[in-house]
């Protein structure tokens, strides 16, 4: 039974990825903080765009940003564009 649990933990850990740096840990922590899972439909070119950004950032910094973090950043930019200014 113990081996089975550790296998589950390893799979779970592998799925999330082990943090390479403290910067990546902060990103993962911010995703867990009051995030809500939703289903959205996006175009294939948008997926390619996100994956391209991930690859470019990994080459530049050594850290591959999480897709959810990138989408959250894009949503923040879109929301700020449409926010009424005081």
MDAnalysis code that builds the backbone (N, CA, C; Angstrom):
import MDAnalysis as mda
import numpy as np

u = mda.Universe.empty(258, n_residues=86, atom_resindex=np.repeat(np.arange(86), 3), trajectory=True)
u.add_TopologyAttr("name", ["N", "CA", "C"] * 86)
u.add_TopologyAttr("resid", np.arange(1, 87))
u.add_TopologyAttr("resname", ["UNK", "UNK", "UNK", "UNK", "UNK", "UNK", "UNK", "UNK", "UNK", "UNK", "UNK", "UNK", "UNK", "UNK", "UNK", "UNK", "UNK", "UNK", "UNK", "UNK", "UNK", "UNK", "UNK", "UNK", "UNK", "UNK", "UNK", "UNK", "UNK", "UNK", "UNK", "UNK", "UNK", "UNK", "UNK", "UNK", "UNK", "UNK", "UNK", "UNK", "UNK", "UNK", "UNK", "UNK", "UNK", "UNK", "UNK", "UNK", "UNK", "UNK", "UNK", "UNK", "UNK", "UNK", "UNK", "UNK", "UNK", "UNK", "UNK", "UNK", "UNK", "UNK", "UNK", "UNK", "UNK", "UNK", "UNK", "UNK", "UNK", "UNK", "UNK", "UNK", "UNK", "UNK", "UNK", "UNK", "UNK", "UNK", "UNK", "UNK", "UNK", "UNK", "UNK", "UNK", "UNK", "UNK"])
u.atoms.positions = np.array([
    [0.830, -1.197, 0.000],
    [0.000, 0.000, 0.000],
    [0.869, 1.254, 0.000],
    [1.931, 1.252, 0.746],
    [2.809, 2.411, 0.819],
    [3.417, 2.714, -0.550],
    [3.818, 1.659, -1.252],
    [4.400, 1.855, -2.564],
    [3.397, 2.474, -3.526],
    [2.161, 2.046, -3.434],
    [1.115, 2.567, -4.305],
    [0.897, 4.063, -4.064],
    [0.858, 4.466, -2.795],
    [0.688, 5.882, -2.484],
    [1.854, 6.708, -2.997],
    [3.073, 6.197, -2.821],
    [4.222, 6.969, -3.286],
    [4.217, 7.067, -4.805],
    [3.689, 6.037, -5.485],
    [3.566, 6.101, -6.936],
    [2.569, 7.181, -7.321],
    [1.460, 7.249, -6.610],
    [0.478, 8.307, -6.873],
    [1.088, 9.673, -6.648],
    [1.846, 9.788, -5.557],
    [2.477, 11.073, -5.271],
    [3.478, 11.431, -6.356],
    [4.211, 10.445, -6.833],
    [5.194, 10.701, -7.877],
    [4.493, 11.138, -9.158],
    [3.392, 10.462, -9.506],
    [2.647, 10.848, -10.697],
    [2.082, 12.247, -10.539],
    [1.526, 12.513, -9.377],
    [0.967, 13.832, -9.115],
    [2.061, 14.891, -9.195],
    [3.214, 14.582, -8.604],
    [4.330, 15.515, -8.603],
    [4.846, 15.709, -10.025],
    [4.928, 14.610, -10.773],
    [5.408, 14.686, -12.143],
    [4.462, 15.509, -13.002],
    [3.171, 15.344, -12.769],
    [2.164, 16.062, -13.530],
    [2.317, 17.564, -13.347],
    [2.482, 18.006, -12.111],
    [2.631, 19.428, -11.812],
    [4.015, 19.938, -12.181],
    [5.005, 19.065, -12.103],
    [6.371, 19.475, -12.371],
    [7.048, 19.928, -11.099],
    [8.319, 19.605, -10.995],
    [9.034, 20.030, -9.808],
    [9.607, 21.407, -10.065],
    [9.467, 22.298, -9.099],
    [9.951, 23.656, -9.314],
    [11.459, 23.683, -9.507],
    [11.898, 24.333, -10.580],
    [13.321, 24.435, -10.863],
    [13.939, 25.592, -10.088],
    [13.159, 26.639, -9.878],
    [13.666, 27.804, -9.161],
    [12.567, 28.355, -8.277],
    [12.945, 29.281, -7.409],
    [11.942, 29.890, -6.543],
    [10.958, 30.720, -7.354],
    [11.392, 31.279, -8.500],
    [10.495, 32.056, -9.365],
    [9.360, 31.179, -9.869],
    [9.696, 29.941, -10.283],
    [8.670, 29.020, -10.762],
    [7.747, 28.634, -9.611],
    [8.279, 28.463, -8.415],
    [7.456, 28.121, -7.252],
    [6.438, 29.214, -6.973],
    [6.848, 30.444, -7.101],
    [5.938, 31.568, -6.880],
    [4.814, 31.528, -7.904],
    [5.161, 31.237, -9.157],
    [4.150, 31.157, -10.212],
    [3.151, 30.060, -9.905],
    [3.626, 28.876, -9.524],
    [2.734, 27.779, -9.198],
    [1.879, 28.112, -7.982],
    [2.465, 28.769, -6.999],
    [1.707, 29.129, -5.802],
    [0.609, 30.118, -6.145],
    [0.898, 31.064, -7.037],
    [-0.120, 32.047, -7.384],
    [-1.248, 31.403, -8.177],
    [-0.961, 30.324, -8.903],
    [-2.013, 29.622, -9.632],
    [-2.963, 28.929, -8.673],
    [-2.429, 28.382, -7.595],
    [-3.259, 27.668, -6.632],
    [-4.113, 28.617, -5.805],
    [-3.704, 29.861, -5.688],
    [-4.381, 30.830, -4.839],
    [-5.703, 31.273, -5.476],
    [-6.767, 30.696, -5.035],
    [-8.124, 31.027, -5.441],
    [-8.345, 30.913, -6.947],
    [-7.675, 29.967, -7.599],
    [-7.912, 29.721, -9.015],
    [-9.122, 28.821, -9.174],
    [-9.830, 28.998, -10.266],
    [-11.016, 28.208, -10.568],
    [-10.799, 27.546, -11.925],
    [-11.061, 26.261, -11.995],
    [-10.914, 25.544, -13.255],
    [-12.120, 25.831, -14.137],
    [-11.855, 26.210, -15.401],
    [-12.918, 26.478, -16.369],
    [-12.563, 25.783, -17.681],
    [-13.576, 25.560, -18.489],
    [-13.363, 25.019, -19.816],
    [-13.601, 26.134, -20.824],
    [-12.624, 26.356, -21.668],
    [-12.708, 27.389, -22.694],
    [-12.321, 26.780, -24.030],
    [-12.848, 27.341, -25.085],
    [-12.472, 26.913, -26.423],
    [-11.575, 27.971, -27.026],
    [-10.423, 27.543, -27.509],
    [-9.483, 28.447, -28.145],
    [-9.114, 27.886, -29.513],
    [-8.634, 28.765, -30.372],
    [-8.238, 28.346, -31.713],
    [-6.876, 27.641, -31.672],
    [-6.623, 26.761, -32.617],
    [-5.319, 26.089, -32.669],
    [-4.144, 27.073, -32.752],
    [-4.293, 28.183, -33.475],
    [-3.205, 29.154, -33.566],
    [-2.922, 29.815, -32.218],
    [-3.942, 29.911, -31.367],
    [-3.732, 30.472, -30.034],
    [-2.945, 29.502, -29.154],
    [-3.218, 28.220, -29.290],
    [-2.452, 27.205, -28.553],
    [-0.997, 27.237, -29.010],
    [-0.787, 27.318, -30.312],
    [0.577, 27.387, -30.841],
    [1.274, 28.644, -30.321],
    [0.542, 29.756, -30.253],
    [1.104, 30.996, -29.727],
    [1.547, 30.853, -28.278],
    [0.719, 30.238, -27.451],
    [1.069, 30.037, -26.039],
    [2.279, 29.117, -25.918],
    [2.284, 28.038, -26.701],
    [3.413, 27.105, -26.650],
    [4.696, 27.754, -27.160],
    [4.582, 28.647, -28.131],
    [5.746, 29.392, -28.630],
    [6.300, 30.299, -27.545],
    [5.413, 30.976, -26.829],
    [5.849, 31.834, -25.716],
    [6.554, 30.991, -24.654],
    [5.985, 29.831, -24.337],
    [6.622, 28.949, -23.353],
    [8.042, 28.587, -23.790],
    [8.205, 28.209, -25.057],
    [9.517, 27.823, -25.570],
    [10.491, 28.995, -25.544],
    [10.038, 30.171, -25.967],
    [10.899, 31.357, -25.969],
    [11.347, 31.707, -24.552],
    [10.423, 31.643, -23.599],
    [10.774, 31.960, -22.214],
    [11.717, 30.921, -21.620],
    [11.530, 29.666, -21.999],
    [12.438, 28.624, -21.502],
    [13.836, 28.845, -22.051],
    [13.939, 29.212, -23.321],
    [15.251, 29.505, -23.905],
    [15.882, 30.728, -23.256],
    [15.063, 31.735, -22.981],
    [15.567, 32.997, -22.424],
    [15.944, 32.879, -20.956],
    [15.094, 32.204, -20.170],
    [15.285, 32.197, -18.716],
    [15.611, 30.828, -18.130],
    [15.382, 29.772, -18.900],
    [15.572, 28.428, -18.361],
    [14.336, 27.910, -17.655],
    [13.289, 28.726, -17.604],
    [12.050, 28.341, -16.932],
    [10.910, 28.380, -17.945],
    [10.138, 27.296, -18.005],
    [8.977, 27.256, -18.899],
    [7.758, 27.709, -18.113],
    [7.171, 28.838, -18.488],
    [5.994, 29.299, -17.753],
    [4.806, 28.362, -17.963],
    [3.971, 28.282, -16.966],
    [2.771, 27.473, -17.011],
    [1.756, 28.106, -17.962],
    [1.058, 27.278, -18.741],
    [0.056, 27.810, -19.678],
    [-1.023, 28.588, -18.945],
    [-1.436, 28.094, -17.799],
    [-2.469, 28.799, -17.031],
    [-1.994, 30.184, -16.616],
    [-0.734, 30.291, -16.236],
    [-0.194, 31.599, -15.849],
    [-0.195, 32.553, -17.034],
    [0.153, 32.040, -18.215],
    [0.151, 32.882, -19.410],
    [-1.264, 33.329, -19.770],
    [-2.220, 32.424, -19.678],
    [-3.607, 32.777, -19.983],
    [-4.131, 33.774, -18.956],
    [-3.771, 33.594, -17.680],
    [-4.191, 34.552, -16.659],
    [-3.612, 35.934, -16.951],
    [-2.360, 35.986, -17.373],
    [-1.747, 37.268, -17.718],
    [-2.474, 37.922, -18.894],
    [-2.813, 37.114, -19.901],
    [-3.544, 37.638, -21.067],
    [-4.914, 38.162, -20.651],
    [-5.592, 37.433, -19.780],
    [-6.904, 37.888, -19.306],
    [-6.787, 39.183, -18.517],
    [-5.750, 39.298, -17.690],
    [-5.533, 40.540, -16.937],
    [-5.344, 41.722, -17.885],
    [-4.569, 41.509, -18.955],
    [-4.356, 42.578, -19.939],
    [-5.662, 42.951, -20.641],
    [-6.447, 41.956, -21.007],
    [-7.729, 42.214, -21.664],
    [-8.693, 42.949, -20.739],
    [-8.761, 42.512, -19.501],
    [-9.651, 43.156, -18.527],
    [-9.225, 44.604, -18.302],
    [-7.916, 44.843, -18.190],
    [-7.455, 46.233, -17.972],
    [-7.771, 47.104, -19.182],
    [-7.772, 46.521, -20.356],
    [-8.125, 47.281, -21.563],
    [-9.570, 47.769, -21.518],
    [-10.456, 46.990, -20.970],
    [-11.876, 47.317, -20.968],
    [-12.365, 47.915, -19.650],
    [-11.469, 48.038, -18.656],
    [-11.871, 48.646, -17.386],
    [-12.192, 50.120, -17.592],
    [-13.266, 50.586, -16.991],
    [-13.523, 52.035, -17.060],
    [-12.480, 52.773, -16.237],
    [-11.952, 53.827, -16.820],
    [-10.937, 54.616, -16.105],
    [-11.623, 55.723, -15.319],
    [-11.151, 55.914, -14.108],
    [-11.770, 56.916, -13.228],
    [-11.285, 58.287, -13.533],
])
